Amino acid sequence: MEESLMRTILEMGYIPLYAITLAVALWRYPNYFDTPLRFVPILFLYTFLNELLGALIISDENIALIFSDLADNSIIYNLYTIISYLYYYYVFWSFSKDHSFLRNIRYAALIFLTSCIINVFLQSFASDSQTLTYLVGGCFLLYCTISYLRYFISLPQQFIIKQNFLFWMSLGLTLFYIGYLPIKIFWFFKFIYGFSESPWIRSIHLILIFAMYILFIVGFIRMRRPLSRAVEM
């Protein structure tokens, strides 16, 4: 009974959580409107609408008929994956002035875009989740977030760290992708070999989403100006 209740809460709560995060991001917008983070509310709005559309297509037969070509949701999530990865790369690139890191991000973005093109020939962009694209992009994003976390941890002023949204964003993204990339690999092999799947896989996925967006919310609430445009790494 308790497991069923928790799963119900997770399923019912993750889309409203996107909306709450968007609301908090807009509330704190004066603190970062003049930085590369100024597009974050647009990304969160896109996330919310994308997830809402995906849920509606699955749950409502009338809407599914209207979007019959998107019945498995793959294309909308594939587009979202590319856009969100590129934006996060842009954010981390913009906030750094370490030349080797900047060079590596440029290479990472190029390799990621190349993987997107290759993946189209391996899997249908319209009907299959682009696994190679997601894994390559996720690994490079982890490189960005872990690099930033290592930088923040090395700083002596812990109170300043906790007021920097980039710290909380890095922490949330790191936690999510370390947990979710193995799930993505499992789902790929499940699709190929027909593995059975425990319902806990879905629950773990949703828990990771909750953890990431709660950390985003904490970061928005705690952030203070001035928000440095560049950091030494």
C-alpha angles and dihedrals in degrees: 000000000000092000091050091050092050092050090049091051091049094048094045096041110047098075093047086049089061089053092048091050090050091050092051091046090054092046091055094040095112088065095062108015091117096049134076087266090072090097094055094096089054090052091048091048089050090049092050095048092043093052092043092052091047092051093047093050090054098042104037118059092197092056091043089058091052091050095035092146089058095048094129094041092229099127096051092050093045091055091046091051093056095045096045095047093049092049093050090049088052092051095051092042091051095051096051132078096181104119097209092049091048090050092049092051091052090051091045092053091049093049090046092053089047090053089052090056094045092048091057088065092047100045134018110262090208099050109017132065108247097237099174091049092049095047096045092046092046093051092051091047089052088053089056096046097043090048089054094045091052089052094049093046090054091059117098095211100081093171090059091050092056090054093054113094092203089065092055092043091051091047093049095046092046093051093047099047096042087056100036104043092068088050089052090052091048091052090051093054090041088058092049101041102025097241117183115248130218115226086233090074090068091044092052089050091053093045088055090051091050092048093049097048094043088055089050090052092049089050093052092048094048099040118114136188138283094056107192114236092209137027134195112244 
